[in-house]
Amino acid sequence: MQNSKNTASFLLLLCLLFFTSIGLTQHNDAKKIRDHEVVLDADGRLQPWTSYDNIIRWSLNFLQNCPTTKTTFGDDPWYLVTSKFNPDGTIRLKQNNPGSNVYWGVETLRKYYAYSGDETAFEPIKRLLERMLHYHTPTDWAWPDVPRTQDDRPDGEYTDEWGGVDKLCMAAIGYLNYYKLTGEEIYLKKMLSTSRTVLQHVQSGDANHSPLPFRVNFKTGDILAPYCSNMILAVNLIDELFLIDAPGFSKEELTAKKELLIKWILKYPMQNNFWAGYYEDVEANYENLNQQNPMETARYILRHQELDPDYKMHVPALIDWVKNRFGQTKHFGATSIREQDCCFKEMSSHTARYASIVAMWFGDSHDEIMREEARAAFALSTYSAYNKYSKNECAINYVGIGYDEPWFSDSYWDYLSHYFDGMAELPEMLPENKDHLFYSSSIVSSISYSKSRIEYTTFDSVGEEKIKLTFEPKVFADGKELPGSQWQFGDYRGVSNILRIKRIQARTVLIERKQ
C-alpha cells in the first residue's frame, strides 16, 4: 500500500513537473514573435523589436545585394525573375508580378530617397523599370503599347499575353513618378501611351462589372475577369494626367471618366463591400475579398477629401470592415491583418498598410484610440523582418508572422512604403538624433544632407514638407529667406525639433543651422 502511494506520489510529481515545463515553454514562446524577442514598454504595450530605420535600411540592403540567377539577359537579380524565394535565402521560382512591383518599388524609392539622400537605392528600381520597358505590347494588339504586368513562367522575360488592368494603372503611375525623380523622358512617354490605352476602355459598370475589367488578354482583347474593385488606381492615374497637363488628353473627357469611376466606387464596393480583385496568383473570384483594395481606396479618399463629402463616415467604416474581417487576431494588443479570403494568413505588409491608414485617420480625426491602434500594428509588423537567416545587415523578411516564404512584393516593395506614411503622422517612429525629410506632398527630385545643412528640390512648385532636425534652422526657398508665415519649427505631436514647411511657387529649399 505504501509502495502504491509512493508510486502515485511519484507519478503526480512527474505530471506536475511535465505540465510546469509546458507552462514555462508556452510562457517563453509567448515572449517571442517569429525570430525576435518581444519588446514591451513599462505599460505592457508592444514595441518594435528594432528601429523602423533599421528595418528599412536592412531590407533595401538585401535588394541592392540581391542574389542572381542566369537568364537570357545574363545574371538577373531574383526580383526580376520570381515573386518569392525560400526563408533560408535560397531561390524558389514562382510566377512574377512586375506590374505591382514597379508601383510599390517606386513608392518606396521616392520616400526613402527624400528621407536619406541615398542614391544607391535607385539601382534595383531602375533595373525593374528597364525590364518592364523592354516588354511593352506591340502596337497592333487590342491593348497596344502597355507593359506586360505578369510573368507566369517565370524566366525574367515578360511575354505573357494576359495581365491586370489595375496593374497597368500602377505601372503607369510608377513610370510617371520615376520620371519626376530622374527627368528621364522615356518614362513619361510610356506613361502616356499606357494611359491612352487604358482609359479608352472605361465603361459605366454595374454590380458585377467594374468600369475597367480585372484581367484581359492584351493581344485579343478578350475579358478574362470582369470585376475589380481596385478602381481607385484609375482615378489616381487621371489625377496625374491633370497635374502634368498631359498632351493629347481632353480635360472634359478626363473629368467625365473620373466622375464615372468615383460614382461607381461609392455606389458599389463602398456600399456592398465586395472588395474583390487584386492578387495575380489566385483565381479571379467575385467572392474572394481582400483588404488591399478598401485600404488603398481609404488612402486616396483621405488625400482627396473633396471628392467624397461622406469621407468621415466612409473611412472609419472601411477601417472597421478590414479589422473585423481580416484583423480579428491580436498579439500583445496589436491588430494583425490577414491578406484575403483564399489566403487567410497574417502578413506584415498588410498589417503595416492597415496601420498607415489608421494613422492617417488619426491625423484627420485626432482620435487617440486610433493613434494607439496604428502604433501597435506598426510595431507588430516589424517582427517578420530580418529573420534568423539574415546576415550582414541584409534582411531576409518573412511575409509575415503567419507566413514564412519571402515575397518581393509583400516582404519588400509593398511593405516599406507604409512605414514612411506612418512617420508622416506618427513622428515618434523616426530615429532620434538624425536629420530626415520624412514627408513631402511632392516628389523630391534631389536632396543632399550634410552637417547642419539640408538642400532639396521638388518636382512641384507648391507643396508641404516635414523634416526632423538636430539643429535650430534658418529656411531659404529659391535663394530667398522663407517668410516665417510659411514654416514652423518645434513640437509636432509630441516630438520636438520638427520643421514644417509650406512652399508657394518655390522648388528649391535650403535649411541651415541658425547662427
Backbone hydrogen bonds, N-H to C=O, Kabsch-Sander energy under -0.5 kcal/mol:
donor,donor_aa,acceptor,acceptor_aa,energy
5,K,1,M,-2.4
6,N,2,Q,-3.0
7,T,3,N,-2.8
8,A,4,S,-2.9
9,S,5,K,-2.9
10,F,6,N,-2.5
11,L,7,T,-2.7
12,L,8,A,-2.6
13,L,9,S,-2.5
14,L,10,F,-2.4
15,C,11,L,-2.5
16,L,12,L,-2.7
17,L,13,L,-2.7
18,F,14,L,-2.8
19,F,15,C,-3.1
20,T,16,L,-2.4
21,S,17,L,-2.4
22,I,18,F,-2.1
23,G,19,F,-2.6
24,L,20,T,-2.7
25,T,21,S,-2.7
26,Q,22,I,-3.2
27,H,23,G,-2.4
28,N,24,L,-2.8
29,D,25,T,-3.0
30,A,26,Q,-2.3
31,K,27,H,-0.6
31,K,28,N,-1.2
32,K,29,D,-1.9
33,I,36,H,-2.4
34,R,32,K,-0.5
35,D,383,Y,-0.6
36,H,33,I,-2.1
38,V,31,K,-3.2
39,V,47,Q,-0.6
40,L,38,V,-0.5
41,D,45,R,-2.0
44,G,41,D,-2.3
46,L,332,F,-0.8
47,Q,39,V,-3.1
55,I,51,S,-1.9
56,I,52,Y,-2.5
57,R,53,D,-2.5
58,W,54,N,-3.0
59,S,55,I,-1.9
60,L,56,I,-2.2
61,N,57,R,-2.1
62,F,58,W,-1.6
63,L,59,S,-1.6
64,Q,60,L,-2.4
65,N,61,N,-1.3
66,C,63,L,-1.2
69,T,76,D,-2.3
71,T,74,G,-2.6
74,G,71,T,-1.6
76,D,69,T,-2.9
76,D,74,G,-0.9
78,W,67,P,-2.1
80,L,77,P,-2.2
81,V,78,W,-2.1
82,T,78,W,-2.9
83,S,94,K,-1.4
85,F,406,P,-2.0
86,N,90,T,-2.9
89,G,86,N,-2.2
92,R,84,K,-0.6
96,N,151,D,-2.9
99,G,149,T,-1.0
101,N,97,N,-1.5
102,V,98,P,-2.3
103,Y,99,G,-1.4
104,W,100,S,-2.5
105,G,101,N,-2.7
106,V,102,V,-2.2
107,E,103,Y,-2.2
108,T,104,W,-2.4
109,L,105,G,-2.5
110,R,106,V,-2.9
111,K,107,E,-1.5
112,Y,108,T,-2.6
113,Y,109,L,-3.0
114,A,110,R,-1.4
115,Y,111,K,-1.7
116,S,112,Y,-2.3
117,G,113,Y,-3.0
119,E,117,G,-0.9
121,A,118,D,-1.0
122,F,119,E,-1.5
123,E,120,T,-1.0
125,I,121,A,-0.6
126,K,122,F,-2.8
127,R,123,E,-2.2
128,L,124,P,-1.8
129,L,125,I,-2.6
130,E,126,K,-2.7
131,R,127,R,-1.8
132,M,128,L,-1.8
133,L,129,L,-2.4
134,H,130,E,-1.4
135,Y,131,R,-0.6
135,Y,132,M,-1.3
136,H,133,L,-0.9
137,T,146,V,-2.4
141,W,138,P,-1.4
142,A,219,K,-1.4
143,W,218,F,-2.3
145,D,137,T,-1.1
146,V,143,W,-0.5
148,R,135,Y,-0.9
149,T,147,P,-0.6
151,D,96,N,-2.1
158,Y,156,G,-0.6
159,T,157,E,-1.7
160,D,150,Q,-0.7
163,G,216,V,-1.8
165,V,214,F,-2.0
168,L,164,G,-1.2
169,C,165,V,-1.7
170,M,166,D,-1.9
171,A,167,K,-2.8
172,A,168,L,-2.4
173,I,169,C,-2.2
174,G,170,M,-2.4
175,Y,171,A,-2.8
176,L,172,A,-2.4
177,N,173,I,-2.6
178,Y,174,G,-2.0
179,Y,175,Y,-2.2
180,K,176,L,-2.3
181,L,177,N,-1.6
182,T,178,Y,-2.3
183,G,179,Y,-3.5
185,E,183,G,-0.7
187,Y,184,E,-1.2
188,L,184,E,-0.7
189,K,185,E,-2.5
190,K,186,I,-2.2
191,M,187,Y,-1.6
192,L,188,L,-2.2
193,S,189,K,-2.0
194,T,190,K,-2.0
195,S,191,M,-2.2
196,R,192,L,-2.3
197,T,193,S,-1.8
198,V,194,T,-2.5
199,L,195,S,-2.7
200,Q,196,R,-1.1
201,H,198,V,-1.8
202,V,199,L,-1.2
203,Q,211,P,-2.0
206,D,209,H,-2.9
210,S,226,P,-1.6
214,F,225,A,-1.9
215,R,225,A,-1.6
216,V,163,G,-2.0
217,N,222,D,-2.6
218,F,161,E,-2.7
218,F,216,V,-0.8
221,G,217,N,-2.9
224,L,215,R,-2.3
224,L,222,D,-0.6
225,A,215,R,-1.7
229,S,276,A,-2.9
231,M,229,S,-0.9
233,L,230,N,-1.2
234,A,231,M,-0.6
235,V,231,M,-1.6
236,N,232,I,-2.4
237,L,233,L,-2.2
238,I,234,A,-2.1
239,D,235,V,-2.3
240,E,236,N,-2.0
241,L,237,L,-1.8
242,F,238,I,-2.2
243,L,239,D,-2.4
244,I,240,E,-1.9
245,D,242,F,-1.3
246,A,241,L,-2.3
249,F,246,A,-1.1
254,L,250,S,-2.6
255,T,251,K,-2.4
256,A,252,E,-2.2
257,K,253,E,-2.4
258,K,254,L,-2.4
259,E,255,T,-2.4
260,L,256,A,-2.0
261,L,257,K,-2.3
262,I,258,K,-2.6
263,K,259,E,-2.4
264,W,260,L,-2.1
265,I,261,L,-2.3
266,L,262,I,-2.5
267,K,263,K,-1.8
268,Y,264,W,-2.6
270,M,265,I,-2.3
271,Q,268,Y,-1.4
272,N,268,Y,-3.3
273,N,269,P,-1.8
275,W,273,N,-1.8
276,A,274,F,-1.7
277,G,288,N,-0.7
282,V,279,Y,-0.6
288,N,285,N,-1.6
289,L,287,E,-1.1
290,N,275,W,-2.4
291,Q,339,E,-1.7
295,M,291,Q,-1.8
296,E,292,Q,-2.6
297,T,293,N,-2.0
298,A,294,P,-2.2
299,R,295,M,-2.0
300,Y,296,E,-1.9
301,I,297,T,-2.4
302,L,298,A,-2.4
303,R,299,R,-1.3
304,H,300,Y,-1.2
307,L,304,H,-1.9
308,D,305,Q,-1.3
311,Y,308,D,-1.9
313,M,310,D,-1.7
314,H,310,D,-2.6
315,V,311,Y,-2.6
317,A,313,M,-1.3
318,L,314,H,-2.3
319,I,315,V,-2.3
320,D,316,P,-2.6
321,W,317,A,-2.3
322,V,318,L,-2.3
323,K,319,I,-2.5
324,N,320,D,-2.8
325,R,321,W,-2.1
326,F,322,V,-2.9
327,G,322,V,-0.7
327,G,323,K,-1.3
329,T,336,S,-0.5
331,H,334,A,-2.1
334,A,331,H,-2.1
336,S,329,T,-2.5
338,R,326,F,-2.1
339,E,343,C,-0.6
339,E,345,K,-1.4
340,Q,343,C,-1.2
341,D,289,L,-2.5
343,C,340,Q,-0.9
345,K,343,C,-2.3
347,M,337,I,-2.4
348,S,399,V,-1.9
349,S,399,V,-0.7
351,T,347,M,-1.9
352,A,348,S,-2.8
353,R,349,S,-2.2
354,Y,350,H,-2.6
355,A,351,T,-2.3
356,S,352,A,-2.3
357,I,353,R,-2.0
358,V,354,Y,-2.5
359,A,355,A,-2.5
360,M,356,S,-2.0
361,W,357,I,-2.3
362,F,358,V,-2.4
363,G,359,A,-2.3
364,D,360,M,-1.3
365,S,361,W,-3.3
366,H,362,F,-3.5
368,E,366,H,-0.8
370,M,367,D,-0.6
371,R,367,D,-1.5
372,E,368,E,-2.1
373,E,369,I,-2.1
374,A,370,M,-2.5
375,R,371,R,-2.7
376,A,372,E,-2.5
377,A,373,E,-1.8
378,F,374,A,-2.6
379,A,375,R,-2.1
380,L,376,A,-2.4
381,S,377,A,-1.9
382,T,378,F,-0.6
382,T,379,A,-1.3
383,Y,380,L,-1.6
384,S,381,S,-0.6
385,A,382,T,-1.6
387,N,396,I,-3.2
390,S,387,N,-2.1
391,K,394,C,-1.1
394,C,391,K,-1.9
395,A,58,W,-2.2
395,A,393,E,-0.6
397,N,395,A,-0.7
398,Y,384,S,-2.4
398,Y,396,I,-0.5
399,V,403,Y,-0.7
399,V,404,D,-0.5
400,G,403,Y,-2.2
402,G,346,E,-1.6
403,Y,400,G,-1.2
408,F,83,S,-2.5
411,S,407,W,-2.4
413,W,408,F,-2.3
414,D,409,S,-2.3
415,Y,412,Y,-0.8
415,Y,413,W,-1.4
416,L,412,Y,-2.1
417,S,413,W,-0.9
418,H,415,Y,-0.7
419,Y,415,Y,-0.6
419,Y,416,L,-1.1
420,F,416,L,-1.0
421,D,417,S,-1.4
422,G,418,H,-1.9
423,M,419,Y,-2.5
424,A,420,F,-1.7
425,E,421,D,-0.7
425,E,422,G,-1.1
426,L,422,G,-3.3
429,M,426,L,-2.3
430,L,427,P,-1.7
434,K,431,P,-0.5
436,H,468,K,-2.1
437,L,114,A,-0.7
438,F,436,H,-0.8
438,F,466,K,-2.0
439,Y,466,K,-1.2
441,S,464,E,-2.2
445,S,443,I,-0.9
445,S,457,T,-1.5
446,S,457,T,-1.5
448,S,455,E,-2.4
450,S,453,R,-2.7
453,R,450,S,-2.1
454,I,511,I,-2.3
455,E,448,S,-2.0
456,Y,509,V,-2.4
457,T,446,S,-2.5
458,T,507,R,-2.1
459,F,443,I,-2.6
463,G,503,R,-1.4
465,E,501,I,-1.9
466,K,439,Y,-2.2
467,I,499,L,-2.8
468,K,436,H,-3.0
469,L,497,N,-2.6
474,K,512,E,-2.5
476,F,510,L,-2.8
477,A,480,K,-3.4
478,D,508,T,-3.3
480,K,477,A,-1.8
482,L,475,V,-2.8
486,Q,483,P,-2.3
487,W,484,G,-1.1
488,Q,500,R,-2.3
490,G,498,I,-1.7
492,Y,495,V,-2.8
495,V,492,Y,-1.3
498,I,490,G,-2.7
499,L,467,I,-3.4
499,L,497,N,-0.5
500,R,488,Q,-2.9
500,R,498,I,-0.5
501,I,465,E,-2.3
502,K,486,Q,-3.0
503,R,463,G,-3.3
503,R,501,I,-0.5
506,A,461,S,-2.8
509,V,456,Y,-2.9
509,V,507,R,-0.5
510,L,476,F,-2.6
511,I,454,I,-3.1
512,E,474,K,-2.3
513,R,452,S,-1.4
514,K,472,E,-3.5
